[in-house]
Amino acid sequence: MTVLKKKRMINKSSFIVLAIVLIAACSSPKKSQNSEYTDIPDPVVVDLYNEPAAGFNMEGSDQTAMLIADKSMVAMGGRSAWDKTNVISWNFFGARKLLWDKKNNRVRVDYLKEDLSISLNMNEMSGKVWINGQEISNEDSLAGYLADAKSAWINDSYWLVMPFKLKDSGVTLEYYGEDNTEAGVKADVLRLTFEGVGDTPHNAYHVWVDVDDRLIKQWAWYADALDQNPRFVRPWEDYRPYGDILLSGERGDRDITDIGVMEAAPEGIFENLSPKI
């Protein structure tokens, strides 16, 4: 795989984008590459409001990259729709199921290859753990399992909702020019590097944003930002509507399944072993 060299298109300056007019190529909706879903709108006028998270590296990020990230947010439903998305659930490669109460910053993780379920309040790092159907009470063991659940959520949620997190805290976003995905889709390539966030801030990612529908169609993971070659390159395909946003589960040989969006978490899901996700 060719390693893309960074290409800055616009000098850094104050980044203020209130709105942009997009001229639709045609009146019919576009179809995502390799997707059965066809109802992706072509908005004529879109609001690019997409305030960066506190701690996003505005000074170190490219204006071009930030503008592309904002357009991608619009293509997936818009910032307002993302902010109003309360609860997301999914099956991570058949290894575990997660239910993330995004609104209240809580997560439930049910491990599918062992009899283990963890409920975590990420604001307080408190919660409950059930092993073989029994709740554990040992504080040291509980703390370890809760930390494991947080790490699982960090990893697994990124595989699902990364496109919504391009301007997250600790992120530096750079534009690396145009390139084709392995499937032949013409795309703008963005590079994400991190500082002081997550479990692996030394990682880096490249994402390929389709120049037509502005959806991310491929990503590459670098175990270390200094690495010349990625550890993997995988598709990001099969976008479908969930609530008011689009999510994708196709990752080549690793698919995310059972994706769901809901207004509120099922009653008792964080307090009791049953019901499971």
Secondary structure, DSSP 8 states (H G I E B T S, - for coil): ---------S--------EEE---S-SS-B--TT-S---B---SEEE------TT--TTTS-HHHHHHHHHHHHHTT-HHHHHT--EEEEEETTTEEEEEETTTTEEEEEETTTTEEEEEETTTTEEEEEETTEE---HHHHHHHHHHHHHHHHHHHHHHHGGGGTT-TTEEEEEEEEEE-TT--EEEEEEEEESS-SS-TT-EEEEEEETTT--EEEEEEESSTT-SS-SEEEE-EEEEEETTEEEEEE-TTS-EEEEEEESS--TTTTTSS-S--
